[in-house]
Amino acid sequence: MATPFMVLSALGADRPGLVADLTRFLVERGANVEESRMVTLGAEFGVMMLVSGEPAALERVQGELGALERRGLARHQH
């Protein structure tokens, strides 16, 4: 059976610790980062991540994405 996954993209103002915060958010909910692409454009930061995990872990991530907005990231999941 294939591992469940989702694609998460986020944009926000670049700042120290942003990648660590995003990764911690995912790991604390039981998800894994399989691949990622990041870019800094001026003062802005963008990331796309292929996130895997058990269905319950991905549901926790989806259900708590608002926490990323409170950390200054506009997010989208696919």
PQR file with spaces between the fields and no chain letter, atoms N, CA, C, O and H, PARSE charges and radii, in Angstrom:
ATOM       1  N    MET     1       0.837   -1.180    0.000 -0.4000 1.5000
ATOM       2  CA   MET     1       0.000    0.000    0.000 -0.0000 2.0000
ATOM       3  C    MET     1       0.885    1.248    0.000  0.5500 1.7000
ATOM       4  O    MET     1       1.873    1.306    0.731 -0.5500 1.4000
ATOM       5  N    ALA     2       0.542    2.223   -0.798 -0.4000 1.5000
ATOM       6  CA   ALA     2       1.315    3.457   -0.899 -0.0000 2.0000
ATOM       7  C    ALA     2       1.175    4.287    0.372  0.5500 1.7000
ATOM       8  O    ALA     2       0.121    4.301    1.009 -0.5500 1.4000
ATOM       9  H    ALA     2      -0.261    2.176   -1.392  0.4000 1.0000
ATOM      10  N    THR     3       2.237    4.967    0.724 -0.4000 1.5000
ATOM      11  CA   THR     3       2.216    5.858    1.878 -0.0000 2.0000
ATOM      12  C    THR     3       1.370    7.086    1.555  0.5500 1.7000
ATOM      13  O    THR     3       1.574    7.713    0.515 -0.5500 1.4000
ATOM      14  H    THR     3       3.093    4.956    0.207  0.4000 1.0000
ATOM      15  N    PRO     4       0.427    7.441    2.421 -0.5600 1.5000
ATOM      16  CA   PRO     4      -0.361    8.661    2.199  0.2800 2.0000
ATOM      17  C    PRO     4       0.544    9.896    2.246  0.5500 1.7000
ATOM      18  O    PRO     4       1.492    9.955    3.029 -0.5500 1.4000
ATOM      19  N    PHE     5       0.237   10.868    1.405 -0.4000 1.5000
ATOM      20  CA   PHE     5       1.018   12.091    1.407 -0.0000 2.0000
ATOM      21  C    PHE     5       0.142   13.279    1.060  0.5500 1.7000
ATOM      22  O    PHE     5      -0.988   13.127    0.595 -0.5500 1.4000
ATOM      23  H    PHE     5      -0.533   10.820    0.769  0.4000 1.0000
ATOM      24  N    MET     6       0.681   14.455    1.294 -0.4000 1.5000
ATOM      25  CA   MET     6       0.054   15.711    0.892 -0.0000 2.0000
ATOM      26  C    MET     6       1.163   16.665    0.486  0.5500 1.7000
ATOM      27  O    MET     6       2.312   16.504    0.898 -0.5500 1.4000
ATOM      28  H    MET     6       1.599   14.578    1.671  0.4000 1.0000
ATOM      29  N    VAL     7       0.820   17.652   -0.316 -0.4000 1.5000
ATOM      30  CA   VAL     7       1.767   18.701   -0.672 -0.0000 2.0000
ATOM      31  C    VAL     7       1.338   19.957    0.070  0.5500 1.7000
ATOM      32  O    VAL     7       0.187   20.385   -0.017 -0.5500 1.4000
ATOM      33  H    VAL     7      -0.113   17.783   -0.650  0.4000 1.0000
ATOM      34  N    LEU     8       2.265   20.528    0.788 -0.4000 1.5000
ATOM      35  CA   LEU     8       2.017   21.739    1.563 -0.0000 2.0000
ATOM      36  C    LEU     8       2.863   22.859    0.979  0.5500 1.7000
ATOM      37  O    LEU     8       4.073   22.704    0.815 -0.5500 1.4000
ATOM      38  H    LEU     8       3.200   20.179    0.859  0.4000 1.0000
ATOM      39  N    SER     9       2.244   23.964    0.670 -0.4000 1.5000
ATOM      40  CA   SER     9       3.000   25.144    0.231 -0.0000 2.0000
ATOM      41  C    SER     9       2.685   26.287    1.184  0.5500 1.7000
ATOM      42  O    SER     9       1.565   26.412    1.679 -0.5500 1.4000
ATOM      43  H    SER     9       1.261   24.090    0.803  0.4000 1.0000
ATOM      44  N    ALA    10       3.688   27.113    1.430 -0.4000 1.5000
ATOM      45  CA   ALA    10       3.513   28.226    2.366 -0.0000 2.0000
ATOM      46  C    ALA    10       4.358   29.405    1.909  0.5500 1.7000
ATOM      47  O    ALA    10       5.435   29.235    1.337 -0.5500 1.4000
ATOM      48  H    ALA    10       4.598   27.011    1.028  0.4000 1.0000
ATOM      49  N    LEU    11       3.849   30.603    2.173 -0.4000 1.5000
ATOM      50  CA   LEU    11       4.533   31.853    1.846 -0.0000 2.0000
ATOM      51  C    LEU    11       4.492   32.772    3.054  0.5500 1.7000
ATOM      52  O    LEU    11       3.517   32.778    3.805 -0.5500 1.4000
ATOM      53  H    LEU    11       2.975   30.741    2.637  0.4000 1.0000
ATOM      54  N    GLY    12       5.544   33.543    3.237 -0.4000 1.5000
ATOM      55  CA   GLY    12       5.537   34.502    4.334 -0.0000 2.0000
ATOM      56  C    GLY    12       6.815   35.309    4.364  0.5500 1.7000
ATOM      57  O    GLY    12       7.724   35.090    3.563 -0.5500 1.4000
ATOM      58  H    GLY    12       6.336   33.538    2.626  0.4000 1.0000
ATOM      59  N    ALA    13       6.877   36.231    5.281 -0.4000 1.5000
ATOM      60  CA   ALA    13       8.079   37.040    5.455 -0.0000 2.0000
ATOM      61  C    ALA    13       9.217   36.149    5.951  0.5500 1.7000
ATOM      62  O    ALA    13       9.038   35.362    6.880 -0.5500 1.4000
ATOM      63  H    ALA    13       6.139   36.409    5.932  0.4000 1.0000
ATOM      64  N    ASP    14      10.375   36.278    5.331 -0.4000 1.5000
ATOM      65  CA   ASP    14      11.534   35.494    5.743 -0.0000 2.0000
ATOM      66  C    ASP    14      11.990   35.954    7.123  0.5500 1.7000
ATOM      67  O    ASP    14      11.968   37.144    7.436 -0.5500 1.4000
ATOM      68  H    ASP    14      10.520   36.917    4.576  0.4000 1.0000
ATOM      69  N    ARG    15      12.401   34.992    7.939 -0.4000 1.5000
ATOM      70  CA   ARG    15      12.918   35.308    9.270 -0.0000 2.0000
ATOM      71  C    ARG    15      13.721   34.116    9.777  0.5500 1.7000
ATOM      72  O    ARG    15      13.496   32.993    9.327 -0.5500 1.4000
ATOM      73  H    ARG    15      12.418   34.025    7.684  0.4000 1.0000
ATOM      74  N    PRO    16      14.646   34.334   10.695 -0.5600 1.5000
ATOM      75  CA   PRO    16      15.410   33.224   11.264  0.2800 2.0000
ATOM      76  C    PRO    16      14.478   32.240   11.970  0.5500 1.7000
ATOM      77  O    PRO    16      13.543   32.649   12.659 -0.5500 1.4000
ATOM      78  N    GLY    17      14.736   30.949   11.796 -0.4000 1.5000
ATOM      79  CA   GLY    17      13.972   29.917   12.489 -0.0000 2.0000
ATOM      80  C    GLY    17      12.697   29.488   11.801  0.5500 1.7000
ATOM      81  O    GLY    17      11.992   28.619   12.313 -0.5500 1.4000
ATOM      82  H    GLY    17      15.495   30.618   11.237  0.4000 1.0000
ATOM      83  N    LEU    18      12.379   30.065   10.662 -0.4000 1.5000
ATOM      84  CA   LEU    18      11.119   29.752    9.984 -0.0000 2.0000
ATOM      85  C    LEU    18      11.044   28.290    9.555  0.5500 1.7000
ATOM      86  O    LEU    18      10.025   27.635    9.775 -0.5500 1.4000
ATOM      87  H    LEU    18      12.952   30.772   10.246  0.4000 1.0000
ATOM      88  N    VAL    19      12.106   27.773    8.948 -0.4000 1.5000
ATOM      89  CA   VAL    19      12.117   26.378    8.503 -0.0000 2.0000
ATOM      90  C    VAL    19      12.043   25.446    9.710  0.5500 1.7000
ATOM      91  O    VAL    19      11.349   24.431    9.665 -0.5500 1.4000
ATOM      92  H    VAL    19      12.933   28.305    8.769  0.4000 1.0000
ATOM      93  N    ALA    20      12.741   25.777   10.772 -0.4000 1.5000
ATOM      94  CA   ALA    20      12.689   24.960   11.990 -0.0000 2.0000
ATOM      95  C    ALA    20      11.277   24.933   12.563  0.5500 1.7000
ATOM      96  O    ALA    20      10.803   23.877   12.982 -0.5500 1.4000
ATOM      97  H    ALA    20      13.305   26.602   10.809  0.4000 1.0000
ATOM      98  N    ASP    21      10.599   26.074   12.588 -0.4000 1.5000
ATOM      99  CA   ASP    21       9.226   26.130   13.096 -0.0000 2.0000
ATOM     100  C    ASP    21       8.290   25.280   12.245  0.5500 1.7000
ATOM     101  O    ASP    21       7.459   24.544   12.778 -0.5500 1.4000
ATOM     102  H    ASP    21      10.984   26.932   12.247  0.4000 1.0000
ATOM     103  N    LEU    22       8.422   25.378   10.932 -0.4000 1.5000
ATOM     104  CA   LEU    22       7.558   24.623   10.033 -0.0000 2.0000
ATOM     105  C    LEU    22       7.801   23.123   10.180  0.5500 1.7000
ATOM     106  O    LEU    22       6.853   22.340   10.240 -0.5500 1.4000
ATOM     107  H    LEU    22       9.097   25.975   10.499  0.4000 1.0000
ATOM     108  N    THR    23       9.056   22.731   10.237 -0.4000 1.5000
ATOM     109  CA   THR    23       9.387   21.315   10.405 -0.0000 2.0000
ATOM     110  C    THR    23       8.889   20.796   11.748  0.5500 1.7000
ATOM     111  O    THR    23       8.336   19.698   11.818 -0.5500 1.4000
ATOM     112  H    THR    23       9.826   23.367   10.189  0.4000 1.0000
ATOM     113  N    ARG    24       9.075   21.567   12.811 -0.4000 1.5000
ATOM     114  CA   ARG    24       8.598   21.164   14.140 -0.0000 2.0000
ATOM     115  C    ARG    24       7.085   20.972   14.130  0.5500 1.7000
ATOM     116  O    ARG    24       6.578   20.006   14.701 -0.5500 1.4000
ATOM     117  H    ARG    24       9.524   22.459   12.754  0.4000 1.0000
ATOM     118  N    PHE    25       6.358   21.892   13.480 -0.4000 1.5000
ATOM     119  CA   PHE    25       4.905   21.785   13.365 -0.0000 2.0000
ATOM     120  C    PHE    25       4.519   20.425   12.780  0.5500 1.7000
ATOM     121  O    PHE    25       3.615   19.765   13.292 -0.5500 1.4000
ATOM     122  H    PHE    25       6.770   22.676   13.017  0.4000 1.0000
ATOM     123  N    LEU    26       5.193   20.010   11.720 -0.4000 1.5000
ATOM     124  CA   LEU    26       4.865   18.742   11.062 -0.0000 2.0000
ATOM     125  C    LEU    26       5.244   17.541   11.921  0.5500 1.7000
ATOM     126  O    LEU    26       4.447   16.617   12.083 -0.5500 1.4000
ATOM     127  H    LEU    26       5.927   20.546   11.304  0.4000 1.0000
ATOM     128  N    VAL    27       6.449   17.548   12.469 -0.4000 1.5000
ATOM     129  CA   VAL    27       6.930   16.418   13.264 -0.0000 2.0000
ATOM     130  C    VAL    27       6.088   16.229   14.521  0.5500 1.7000
ATOM     131  O    VAL    27       5.795   15.094   14.897 -0.5500 1.4000
ATOM     132  H    VAL    27       7.096   18.298   12.338  0.4000 1.0000
ATOM     133  N    GLU    28       5.696   17.311   15.172 -0.4000 1.5000
ATOM     134  CA   GLU    28       4.878   17.206   16.386 -0.0000 2.0000
ATOM     135  C    GLU    28       3.521   16.573   16.107  0.5500 1.7000
ATOM     136  O    GLU    28       2.872   16.079   17.029 -0.5500 1.4000
ATOM     137  H    GLU    28       5.934   18.233   14.867  0.4000 1.0000
ATOM     138  N    ARG    29       3.088   16.579   14.866 -0.4000 1.5000
ATOM     139  CA   ARG    29       1.808   15.977   14.486 -0.0000 2.0000
ATOM     140  C    ARG    29       1.988   14.608   13.849  0.5500 1.7000
ATOM     141  O    ARG    29       1.028   14.024   13.347 -0.5500 1.4000
ATOM     142  H    ARG    29       3.615   16.980   14.118  0.4000 1.0000
ATOM     143  N    GLY    30       3.210   14.096   13.866 -0.4000 1.5000
ATOM     144  CA   GLY    30       3.490   12.749   13.378 -0.0000 2.0000
ATOM     145  C    GLY    30       3.737   12.647   11.887  0.5500 1.7000
ATOM     146  O    GLY    30       3.687   11.550   11.329 -0.5500 1.4000
ATOM     147  H    GLY    30       3.990   14.570   14.274  0.4000 1.0000
ATOM     148  N    ALA    31       4.002   13.763   11.231 -0.4000 1.5000
ATOM     149  CA   ALA    31       4.227   13.760    9.782 -0.0000 2.0000
ATOM     150  C    ALA    31       5.723   13.850    9.478  0.5500 1.7000
ATOM     151  O    ALA    31       6.526   14.238   10.327 -0.5500 1.4000
ATOM     152  H    ALA    31       4.042   14.654   11.684  0.4000 1.0000
ATOM     153  N    ASN    32       6.074   13.482    8.253 -0.4000 1.5000
ATOM     154  CA   ASN    32       7.460   13.486    7.794 -0.0000 2.0000
ATOM     155  C    ASN    32       7.600   14.354    6.556  0.5500 1.7000
ATOM     156  O    ASN    32       6.688   14.413    5.730 -0.5500 1.4000
ATOM     157  H    ASN    32       5.423   13.167    7.563  0.4000 1.0000
ATOM     158  N    VAL    33       8.728   15.022    6.423 -0.4000 1.5000
ATOM     159  CA   VAL    33       9.033   15.778    5.209 -0.0000 2.0000
ATOM     160  C    VAL    33       9.841   14.860    4.300  0.5500 1.7000
ATOM     161  O    VAL    33      10.969   14.489    4.626 -0.5500 1.4000
ATOM     162  H    VAL    33       9.468   14.974    7.093  0.4000 1.0000
ATOM     163  N    GLU    34       9.262   14.495    3.162 -0.4000 1.5000
ATOM     164  CA   GLU    34       9.932   13.615    2.204 -0.0000 2.0000
ATOM     165  C    GLU    34      10.820   14.408    1.250  0.5500 1.7000
ATOM     166  O    GLU    34      11.952   14.009    0.976 -0.5500 1.4000
ATOM     167  H    GLU    34       8.346   14.796    2.897  0.4000 1.0000
ATOM     168  N    GLU    35      10.312   15.522    0.749 -0.4000 1.5000
ATOM     169  CA   GLU    35      11.055   16.388   -0.165 -0.0000 2.0000
ATOM     170  C    GLU    35      10.612   17.818    0.087  0.5500 1.7000
ATOM     171  O    GLU    35       9.505   18.061    0.567 -0.5500 1.4000
ATOM     172  H    GLU    35       9.392   15.846    0.972  0.4000 1.0000
ATOM     173  N    SER    36      11.483   18.759   -0.242 -0.4000 1.5000
ATOM     174  CA   SER    36      11.091   20.164   -0.115 -0.0000 2.0000
ATOM     175  C    SER    36      11.877   21.018   -1.097  0.5500 1.7000
ATOM     176  O    SER    36      12.983   20.677   -1.514 -0.5500 1.4000
ATOM     177  H    SER    36      12.383   18.561   -0.632  0.4000 1.0000
ATOM     178  N    ARG    37      11.274   22.121   -1.443 -0.4000 1.5000
ATOM     179  CA   ARG    37      11.913   23.148   -2.261 -0.0000 2.0000
ATOM     180  C    ARG    37      11.608   24.481   -1.595  0.5500 1.7000
ATOM     181  O    ARG    37      10.461   24.775   -1.256 -0.5500 1.4000
ATOM     182  H    ARG    37      10.376   22.399   -1.104  0.4000 1.0000
ATOM     183  N    MET    38      12.647   25.277   -1.414 -0.4000 1.5000
ATOM     184  CA   MET    38      12.487   26.561   -0.732 -0.0000 2.0000
ATOM     185  C    MET    38      13.123   27.660   -1.565  0.5500 1.7000
ATOM     186  O    MET    38      14.077   27.429   -2.307 -0.5500 1.4000
ATOM     187  H    MET    38      13.578   25.038   -1.689  0.4000 1.0000
ATOM     188  N    VAL    39      12.576   28.860   -1.427 -0.4000 1.5000
ATOM     189  CA   VAL    39      13.104   30.006   -2.154 -0.0000 2.0000
ATOM     190  C    VAL    39      12.921   31.264   -1.309  0.5500 1.7000
ATOM     191  O    VAL    39      11.921   31.420   -0.608 -0.5500 1.4000
ATOM     192  H    VAL    39      11.801   29.048   -0.824  0.4000 1.0000
ATOM     193  N    THR    40      13.896   32.144   -1.390 -0.4000 1.5000
ATOM     194  CA   THR    40      13.786   33.463   -0.780 -0.0000 2.0000
ATOM     195  C    THR    40      13.807   34.485   -1.902  0.5500 1.7000
ATOM     196  O    THR    40      14.735   34.506   -2.711 -0.5500 1.4000
ATOM     197  H    THR    40      14.709   32.017   -1.959  0.4000 1.0000
ATOM     198  N    LEU    41      12.798   35.322   -1.953 -0.4000 1.5000
ATOM     199  CA   LEU    41      12.688   36.384   -2.950 -0.0000 2.0000
ATOM     200  C    LEU    41      12.594   37.702   -2.196  0.5500 1.7000
ATOM     201  O    LEU    41      11.546   38.041   -1.647 -0.5500 1.4000
ATOM     202  H    LEU    41      12.044   35.304   -1.296  0.4000 1.0000
ATOM     203  N    GLY    42      13.692   38.436   -2.173 -0.4000 1.5000
ATOM     204  CA   GLY    42      13.719   39.659   -1.372 -0.0000 2.0000
ATOM     205  C    GLY    42      13.531   39.300    0.089  0.5500 1.7000
ATOM     206  O    GLY    42      14.297   38.513    0.646 -0.5500 1.4000
ATOM     207  H    GLY    42      14.544   38.161   -2.619  0.4000 1.0000
ATOM     208  N    ALA    43      12.516   39.874    0.708 -0.4000 1.5000
ATOM     209  CA   ALA    43      12.230   39.602    2.117 -0.0000 2.0000
ATOM     210  C    ALA    43      11.186   38.509    2.292  0.5500 1.7000
ATOM     211  O    ALA    43      10.760   38.240    3.415 -0.5500 1.4000
ATOM     212  H    ALA    43      11.894   40.513    0.256  0.4000 1.0000
ATOM     213  N    GLU    44      10.762   37.870    1.196 -0.4000 1.5000
ATOM     214  CA   GLU    44       9.721   36.840    1.255 -0.0000 2.0000
ATOM     215  C    GLU    44      10.325   35.446    1.151  0.5500 1.7000
ATOM     216  O    GLU    44      11.356   35.249    0.507 -0.5500 1.4000
ATOM     217  H    GLU    44      11.107   38.088    0.283  0.4000 1.0000
ATOM     218  N    PHE    45       9.670   34.482    1.793 -0.4000 1.5000
ATOM     219  CA   PHE    45      10.095   33.091    1.807 -0.0000 2.0000
ATOM     220  C    PHE    45       8.961   32.239    1.267  0.5500 1.7000
ATOM     221  O    PHE    45       7.795   32.472    1.586 -0.5500 1.4000
ATOM     222  H    PHE    45       8.833   34.642    2.316  0.4000 1.0000
ATOM     223  N    GLY    46       9.300   31.253    0.451 -0.4000 1.5000
ATOM     224  CA   GLY    46       8.308   30.310   -0.056 -0.0000 2.0000
ATOM     225  C    GLY    46       8.833   28.890    0.068  0.5500 1.7000
ATOM     226  O    GLY    46      10.031   28.648   -0.084 -0.5500 1.4000
ATOM     227  H    GLY    46      10.247   31.064    0.191  0.4000 1.0000
ATOM     228  N    VAL    47       7.936   27.953    0.343 -0.4000 1.5000
ATOM     229  CA   VAL    47       8.323   26.550    0.474 -0.0000 2.0000
ATOM     230  C    VAL    47       7.212   25.656   -0.066  0.5500 1.7000
ATOM     231  O    VAL    47       6.027   25.955    0.081 -0.5500 1.4000
ATOM     232  H    VAL    47       6.963   28.150    0.467  0.4000 1.0000
ATOM     233  N    MET    48       7.615   24.561   -0.691 -0.4000 1.5000
ATOM     234  CA   MET    48       6.707   23.471   -1.049 -0.0000 2.0000
ATOM     235  C    MET    48       7.298   22.211   -0.436  0.5500 1.7000
ATOM     236  O    MET    48       8.489   21.940   -0.585 -0.5500 1.4000
ATOM     237  H    MET    48       8.577   24.318   -0.811  0.4000 1.0000
ATOM     238  N    MET    49       6.457   21.437    0.257 -0.4000 1.5000
ATOM     239  CA   MET    49       6.922   20.217    0.914 -0.0000 2.0000
ATOM     240  C    MET    49       6.022   19.051    0.551  0.5500 1.7000
ATOM     241  O    MET    49       4.797   19.174    0.537 -0.5500 1.4000
ATOM     242  H    MET    49       5.489   21.656    0.378  0.4000 1.0000
ATOM     243  N    LEU    50       6.645   17.916    0.257 -0.4000 1.5000
ATOM     244  CA   LEU    50       5.921   16.663    0.127 -0.0000 2.0000
ATOM     245  C    LEU    50       5.943   16.045    1.516  0.5500 1.7000
ATOM     246  O    LEU    50       7.001   15.668    2.020 -0.5500 1.4000
ATOM     247  H    LEU    50       7.640   17.816    0.268  0.4000 1.0000
ATOM     248  N    VAL    51       4.780   15.943    2.129 -0.4000 1.5000
ATOM     249  CA   VAL    51       4.644   15.510    3.520 -0.0000 2.0000
ATOM     250  C    VAL    51       3.960   14.150    3.538  0.5500 1.7000
ATOM     251  O    VAL    51       2.920   13.967    2.906 -0.5500 1.4000
ATOM     252  H    VAL    51       3.921   16.249    1.720  0.4000 1.0000
ATOM     253  N    SER    52       4.541   13.194    4.263 -0.4000 1.5000
ATOM     254  CA   SER    52       3.950   11.863    4.369 -0.0000 2.0000
ATOM     255  C    SER    52       3.601   11.566    5.819  0.5500 1.7000
ATOM     256  O    SER    52       4.040   12.254    6.741 -0.5500 1.4000
ATOM     257  H    SER    52       5.386   13.343    4.777  0.4000 1.0000
ATOM     258  N    GLY    53       2.800   10.524    5.992 -0.4000 1.5000
ATOM     259  CA   GLY    53       2.437   10.099    7.337 -0.0000 2.0000
ATOM     260  C    GLY    53       1.215    9.213    7.307  0.5500 1.7000
ATOM     261  O    GLY    53       0.563    9.058    6.275 -0.5500 1.4000
ATOM     262  H    GLY    53       2.443    9.966    5.243  0.4000 1.0000
ATOM     263  N    GLU    54       0.919    8.646    8.434 -0.4000 1.5000
ATOM     264  CA   GLU    54      -0.308    7.868    8.567 -0.0000 2.0000
ATOM     265  C    GLU    54      -1.490    8.802    8.336  0.5500 1.7000
ATOM     266  O    GLU    54      -1.375   10.008    8.557 -0.5500 1.4000
ATOM     267  H    GLU    54       1.449    8.773    9.273  0.4000 1.0000
ATOM     268  N    PRO    55      -2.623    8.263    7.894 -0.5600 1.5000
ATOM     269  CA   PRO    55      -3.787    9.121    7.643  0.2800 2.0000
ATOM     270  C    PRO    55      -4.140   10.024    8.828  0.5500 1.7000
ATOM     271  O    PRO    55      -4.483   11.190    8.633 -0.5500 1.4000
ATOM     272  N    ALA    56      -4.062    9.503   10.039 -0.4000 1.5000
ATOM     273  CA   ALA    56      -4.403   10.316   11.216 -0.0000 2.0000
ATOM     274  C    ALA    56      -3.429   11.481   11.382  0.5500 1.7000
ATOM     275  O    ALA    56      -3.834   12.572   11.782 -0.5500 1.4000
ATOM     276  H    ALA    56      -3.784    8.555   10.198  0.4000 1.0000
ATOM     277  N    ALA    57      -2.155   11.260   11.079 -0.4000 1.5000
ATOM     278  CA   ALA    57      -1.160   12.334   11.191 -0.0000 2.0000
ATOM     279  C    ALA    57      -1.441   13.428   10.174  0.5500 1.7000
ATOM     280  O    ALA    57      -1.372   14.612   10.506 -0.5500 1.4000
ATOM     281  H    ALA    57      -1.826   10.373   10.755  0.4000 1.0000
ATOM     282  N    LEU    58      -1.755   13.052    8.940 -0.4000 1.5000
ATOM     283  CA   LEU    58      -2.049   14.049    7.913 -0.0000 2.0000
ATOM     284  C    LEU    58      -3.334   14.799    8.229  0.5500 1.7000
ATOM     285  O    LEU    58      -3.455   15.984    7.922 -0.5500 1.4000
ATOM     286  H    LEU    58      -1.811   12.090    8.670  0.4000 1.0000
ATOM     287  N    GLU    59      -4.291   14.117    8.840 -0.4000 1.5000
ATOM     288  CA   GLU    59      -5.519   14.799    9.267 -0.0000 2.0000
ATOM     289  C    GLU    59      -5.213   15.829   10.350  0.5500 1.7000
ATOM     290  O    GLU    59      -5.786   16.918   10.352 -0.5500 1.4000
ATOM     291  H    GLU    59      -4.193   13.153    9.090  0.4000 1.0000
ATOM     292  N    ARG    60      -4.303   15.483   11.277 -0.4000 1.5000
ATOM     293  CA   ARG    60      -3.909   16.447   12.316 -0.0000 2.0000
ATOM     294  C    ARG    60      -3.248   17.665   11.677  0.5500 1.7000
ATOM     295  O    ARG    60      -3.533   18.800   12.056 -0.5500 1.4000
ATOM     296  H    ARG    60      -3.837   14.598   11.274  0.4000 1.0000
ATOM     297  N    VAL    61      -2.370   17.430   10.712 -0.4000 1.5000
ATOM     298  CA   VAL    61      -1.715   18.545   10.021 -0.0000 2.0000
ATOM     299  C    VAL    61      -2.762   19.429    9.363  0.5500 1.7000
ATOM     300  O    VAL    61      -2.756   20.646    9.547 -0.5500 1.4000
ATOM     301  H    VAL    61      -2.138   16.507   10.404  0.4000 1.0000
ATOM     302  N    GLN    62      -3.662   18.822    8.597 -0.4000 1.5000
ATOM     303  CA   GLN    62      -4.694   19.598    7.901 -0.0000 2.0000
ATOM     304  C    GLN    62      -5.582   20.350    8.878  0.5500 1.7000
ATOM     305  O    GLN    62      -5.942   21.501    8.632 -0.5500 1.4000
ATOM     306  H    GLN    62      -3.667   17.833    8.448  0.4000 1.0000
ATOM     307  N    GLY    63      -5.933   19.711    9.975 -0.4000 1.5000
ATOM     308  CA   GLY    63      -6.830   20.327   10.942 -0.0000 2.0000
ATOM     309  C    GLY    63      -6.218   21.480   11.713  0.5500 1.7000
ATOM     310  O    GLY    63      -6.937   22.308   12.271 -0.5500 1.4000
ATOM     311  H    GLY    63      -5.640   18.776   10.174  0.4000 1.0000
ATOM     312  N    GLU    64      -4.894   21.541   11.748 -0.4000 1.5000
ATOM     313  CA   GLU    64      -4.221   22.559   12.552 -0.0000 2.0000
ATOM     314  C    GLU    64      -3.391   23.525   11.712  0.5500 1.7000
ATOM     315  O    GLU    64      -2.507   24.197   12.243 -0.5500 1.4000
ATOM     316  H    GLU    64      -4.309   20.868   11.294  0.4000 1.0000
ATOM     317  N    LEU    65      -3.662   23.605   10.410 -0.4000 1.5000
ATOM     318  CA   LEU    65      -2.898   24.496    9.538 -0.0000 2.0000
ATOM     319  C    LEU    65      -3.046   25.967    9.923  0.5500 1.7000
ATOM     320  O    LEU    65      -2.184   26.780    9.591 -0.5500 1.4000
ATOM     321  H    LEU    65      -4.380   23.059    9.978  0.4000 1.0000
ATOM     322  N    GLY    66      -4.114   26.313   10.611 -0.4000 1.5000
ATOM     323  CA   GLY    66      -4.285   27.686   11.073 -0.0000 2.0000
ATOM     324  C    GLY    66      -3.133   28.143   11.962  0.5500 1.7000
ATOM     325  O    GLY    66      -2.842   29.336   12.041 -0.5500 1.4000
ATOM     326  H    GLY    66      -4.814   25.652   10.881  0.4000 1.0000
ATOM     327  N    ALA    67      -2.481   27.196   12.629 -0.4000 1.5000
ATOM     328  CA   ALA    67      -1.334   27.541   13.475 -0.0000 2.0000
ATOM     329  C    ALA    67      -0.206   28.146   12.647  0.5500 1.7000
ATOM     330  O    ALA    67       0.554   28.976   13.148 -0.5500 1.4000
ATOM     331  H    ALA    67      -2.718   26.227   12.565  0.4000 1.0000
ATOM     332  N    LEU    68      -0.090   27.736   11.382 -0.4000 1.5000
ATOM     333  CA   LEU    68       0.946   28.314   10.518 -0.0000 2.0000
ATOM     334  C    LEU    68       0.643   29.771   10.209  0.5500 1.7000
ATOM     335  O    LEU    68       1.550   30.600   10.137 -0.5500 1.4000
ATOM     336  H    LEU    68      -0.707   27.063   10.975  0.4000 1.0000
ATOM     337  N    GLU    69      -0.623   30.077   10.029 -0.4000 1.5000
ATOM     338  CA   GLU    69      -0.997   31.472    9.766 -0.0000 2.0000
ATOM     339  C    GLU    69      -0.680   32.348   10.971  0.5500 1.7000
ATOM     340  O    GLU    69      -0.270   33.498   10.816 -0.5500 1.4000
ATOM     341  H    GLU    69      -1.360   29.404   10.087  0.4000 1.0000
ATOM     342  N    ARG    70      -0.868   31.810   12.159 -0.4000 1.5000
ATOM     343  CA   ARG    70      -0.535   32.572   13.365 -0.0000 2.0000
ATOM     344  C    ARG    70       0.969   32.792   13.485  0.5500 1.7000
ATOM     345  O    ARG    70       1.412   33.697   14.191 -0.5500 1.4000
ATOM     346  H    ARG    70      -1.201   30.875   12.285  0.4000 1.0000
ATOM     347  N    ARG    71       1.750   31.966   12.796 -0.4000 1.5000
ATOM     348  CA   ARG    71       3.212   32.119   12.781 -0.0000 2.0000
ATOM     349  C    ARG    71       3.670   32.956   11.591  0.5500 1.7000
ATOM     350  O    ARG    71       4.870   33.067   11.339 -0.5500 1.4000
ATOM     351  H    ARG    71       1.390   31.231   12.222  0.4000 1.0000
ATOM     352  N    GLY    72       2.733   33.543   10.861 -0.4000 1.5000
ATOM     353  CA   GLY    72       3.086   34.452    9.780 -0.0000 2.0000
ATOM     354  C    GLY    72       3.185   33.836    8.407  0.5500 1.7000
ATOM     355  O    GLY    72       3.723   34.462    7.493 -0.5500 1.4000
ATOM     356  H    GLY    72       1.759   33.453   11.065  0.4000 1.0000
ATOM     357  N    LEU    73       2.675   32.607    8.230 -0.4000 1.5000
ATOM     358  CA   LEU    73       2.732   31.948    6.926 -0.0000 2.0000
ATOM     359  C    LEU    73       1.341   31.801    6.335  0.5500 1.7000
ATOM     360  O    LEU    73       0.420   31.342    7.011 -0.5500 1.4000
ATOM     361  H    LEU    73       2.238   32.099    8.972  0.4000 1.0000
ATOM     362  N    ALA    74       1.188   32.184    5.090 -0.4000 1.5000
ATOM     363  CA   ALA    74      -0.031   31.856    4.352 -0.0000 2.0000
ATOM     364  C    ALA    74       0.203   30.456    3.798  0.5500 1.7000
ATOM     365  O    ALA    74       1.229   30.216    3.162 -0.5500 1.4000
ATOM     366  H    ALA    74       1.936   32.556    4.541  0.4000 1.0000
ATOM     367  N    ARG    75      -0.711   29.539    4.021 -0.4000 1.5000
ATOM     368  CA   ARG    75      -0.465   28.147    3.647 -0.0000 2.0000
ATOM     369  C    ARG    75      -1.549   27.622    2.728  0.5500 1.7000
ATOM     370  O    ARG    75      -2.667   28.134    2.678 -0.5500 1.4000
ATOM     371  H    ARG    75      -1.545   29.734    4.538  0.4000 1.0000
ATOM     372  N    HIS    76      -1.171   26.569    1.997 -0.4000 1.5000
ATOM     373  CA   HIS    76      -2.094   25.863    1.111 -0.0000 2.0000
ATOM     374  C    HIS    76      -1.707   24.402    1.153  0.5500 1.7000
ATOM     375  O    HIS    76      -0.520   24.075    1.164 -0.5500 1.4000
ATOM     376  H    HIS    76      -0.263   26.153    2.038  0.4000 1.0000
ATOM     377  N    GLN    77      -2.693   23.514    1.176 -0.4000 1.5000
ATOM     378  CA   GLN    77      -2.366   22.101    1.070 -0.0000 2.0000
ATOM     379  C    GLN    77      -3.028   21.551   -0.174  0.5500 1.7000
ATOM     380  O    GLN    77      -4.101   21.999   -0.578 -0.5500 1.4000
ATOM     381  H    GLN    77      -3.657   23.779    1.167  0.4000 1.0000
ATOM     382  N    HIS    78      -2.373   20.574   -0.774 -0.4000 1.5000
ATOM     383  CA   HIS    78      -2.865   19.977   -2.016 -0.0000 2.0000
ATOM     384  C    HIS    78      -2.924   18.474   -1.847  0.5500 1.7000
ATOM     385  O    HIS    78      -3.312   17.764   -2.774 -0.5500 1.4000
ATOM     386  H    HIS    78      -1.501   20.210   -0.446  0.4000 1.0000
